[in-house]
Amino acid sequence: MDWSPMLISLKTASLSIIITFFVGIFASRWVVGMKSDKLRIIIDGVLTMPLVLPPTVVGFFILLILGVKRPIGKFLLEFLSVKIVFSWTATVIAAVVVSFPLMYRSARGAFEQVDKTLIMAARTLGMSERSIFWRIMMPIALPGVASGGVLSFARGLGEFGATAMIAGNIANKTRTLPLAIYSEVAAGNMEGAYGYVAVVLIVSFVVLSLMNYFTLKGRKYTKYTNKDEVK
Amino acid sequence: MSLSVSIKKRFKGFNLDVNFETSGEYLGILGASGSGKSMTLKCIAGVETPDEGRIVLNGRVLFDSDKKINVRPQVRNVGYLFQNYALFPNMTAEENIGAGLKLPKKEKKIKINELIKSFQLEGLEYKYPSQLSGGQQQRVALARIFAYDPEILLLDEPFSALDSYLKEQLQTEVLEMLQLYKGEVLMVTHSRDEVYKFCKNIVITDKGSSVLLGDTKEIFKKPKLLSAARLAGCENISKCEVLSSHSVKAVDWDILLETKETLPQNINYVGICAHTFKIVDNDDNKEEQNIVVCKINKIVEGVFEYTILVENENSEQKNNNSTIWLKVRKEEWDNKKSKGNLYLRIPEDAILILK
């Protein structure tokens, strides 16, 4: 069995989850704090789009932006000699864009569930908005944020459509696990696909267990917020 | 020490319009649930923004819609005790108290220890809010506010979430702790008992508007307004017709009442508190003023008293508001011999004249 798809997938999913995790948190913090409801609805729609669009359509839009004949792609190629499409970077971009909404939605839900009076109280106590976020909102929302992160990691690992569109299926370069499975089956080599499928199954199971662990921890945490359970 | 508030804020189906001034004395805002009392406090603290108006605390303008001033809540120096105390669940008691303190570590520790001592929280420093009782939580919340040295203390229904035994205990505790505090205190509540115990002056709010401001005892004695009488706990209120300068007819009960004070023409209601009726023997001269013969409809036994629902026996008309509530101490009722119709005397000074 060729191990390179696993390595590529692991690298892609790891880097993309780091990006998704932080961008997702900041995007959700930004949206939660928005004053205008209309703007919030629009921005929320745009940020959630990749979740409902077919991944090929997402890939199509990324191609529109980063393709070598498009302004941004052209600029990157001509002035920085960076070609993004059909490179490993493209697998990361695809994974980030597709897994982002899961992170953003989970984090947003978790932040919105933080009791508003806690934030008001913190403000009257002179705590800065930044300090309120890191010392109150984040710790309270952490279980939800963490399980969002785990979900996004799994989603990034399994990304197929957008990756195929913008990164292609180049062995040892952009061939991730899902693409490898597709290639083996397309070549009529079912036995070759078994190994990859097994890896995906195991990783997915571990990820789901991790997520349950986080929600369980979350429940343990709410024990600290619900006095009836302690008594 | 002074606070002057004059704010307006529009909501769907509800407008907040509150005006009052206070200097030095504890002030209570009394209003029914949902009459915008908490919103008023939130506007003073700066966590909500009024549509228009002006808020001035000790000469410092906190909010002025004309001059576009809206001071951030962080620097308003206003202490806000939330109804549910709003302790941070992820922090221990000690961390909660120090949450807003911006001092070097050593001084911070000293200050926290001082507060833990004066609020009798020794031994609870490392407990999370969920591991504390309601009273302990309230003490932590107060200590956290005092750490910040606020110029004014806003108490938002501080006892409404507690059962009656704990409530009384905490009320005395908090009254004691407030002795430590030299600033202004503003308390919002729908409970007449709390306001009576805590506040020298009150503002009565009705449907979002402040309608009456004055000395608490004075207002409870003479509420002047229908809404104030309801909030002060007056059980019996009837529409009325002024007949002369000293007599008025309570329309709902069909009773003619003589009053000592001269009646203004613009009154619409009279009120009589349930415990102010005097039961007289039917042998007494019935020619006396303000005597009404009543038939008993229902008797409800309370802990210390009976609540008796009666109706004017001689009333010509029947309507839904004709019931009169009457509260009688148990021994007084038990000593009464005749259980037939009641002869009630309404003392002249017990008649509340309401707009």
Interface residues (C-beta under 8 A of the other chain):
Chain A: D115 T117 L118 M120 A121 A122 R123 T124 L125 G126 M127 S128 R135 I136 P139 I140 Y221 K223 Y224 T225 N226 K227 E229 V230
Chain B: K42 A45 G46 V47 R72 P73 Q74 V75 R76 V78 G79 Y80 F82 Q83 N84 A86 F88 P89 N90 M91 A99 G100 K102 Y128 P129 S130 Q131 L132 R144 I145 Y148
